[in-house]
Amino acid sequence: MAKLPGFFEGTEMPAAGWWEALWPSPATVLAAVGISSGMNVIDLCCGDGWFTLQICKAGEARRRDRHRPPVA
């Protein structure tokens, strides 16, 4: 992949606890951006699924991460 000016190359998943420190309440973040029950949502680059679980609690979600097989 070509390197783009101003972007860095991703290397690995963040250390455990990083997502929780950054977003302690994913359900609150999802509500703030307007995600609600009945919506179709895809969680691209979902990593460990920090937000996916909360999306599923509101209905149905599909996740996709280039390092893991897709799940429904």
C-alpha positions in Angstrom: 0.0 0.0 0.0 1.3 3.5 -0.9 2.2 5.7 2.0 0.2 8.9 2.2 1.7 12.1 3.6 0.3 13.0 7.0 -0.8 9.4 7.8 1.0 6.8 9.9 1.1 3.0 9.3 -1.1 1.1 11.7 0.9 -1.7 13.5 -1.3 -3.5 16.0 -4.3 -3.4 18.3 -4.0 -1.0 21.3 -3.1 -2.4 24.7 -5.8 -3.9 26.9 -7.8 -1.1 28.6 -7.0 1.5 25.9 -10.6 1.5 24.4 -12.1 1.7 27.9 -9.9 4.6 28.9 -10.7 6.5 25.7 -14.5 5.7 25.6 -15.6 4.5 29.0 -19.3 4.3 27.9 -19.6 3.1 24.3 -23.5 3.0 24.7 -23.4 6.8 25.5 -21.2 7.5 22.5 -23.5 5.5 20.2 -26.6 7.3 21.5 -24.8 10.7 21.0 -24.2 10.0 17.3 -27.8 8.8 16.8 -27.5 5.0 16.8 -30.8 3.5 18.0 -32.8 0.4 17.9 -34.0 -0.7 14.5 -31.1 0.8 12.6 -28.8 -1.2 10.3 -25.3 -0.7 11.5 -21.9 -2.0 10.3 -18.9 -1.7 12.6 -16.0 -1.4 10.2 -12.5 -2.0 11.6 -14.2 -3.2 14.8 -11.1 -4.5 16.4 -12.1 -6.3 19.6 -15.7 -5.2 19.3 -15.8 -2.6 22.0 -18.7 -0.8 20.2 -20.1 -3.9 18.5 -21.5 -5.4 21.7 -23.4 -2.2 22.5 -24.7 -2.0 18.9 -26.0 -5.6 19.2 -27.8 -4.7 22.4 -29.8 -2.2 20.4 -30.7 -4.7 17.6 -28.5 -6.3 15.0 -24.9 -5.5 14.0 -22.4 -6.8 11.6 -18.7 -6.4 12.2 -15.8 -6.5 9.9 -12.1 -6.3 10.7 -9.4 -7.1 8.2 -7.6 -9.4 10.7 -10.6 -11.5 11.7 -13.3 -13.4 9.8 -16.7 -11.6 9.5 -19.4 -12.5 11.9 -23.1 -11.8 12.0 
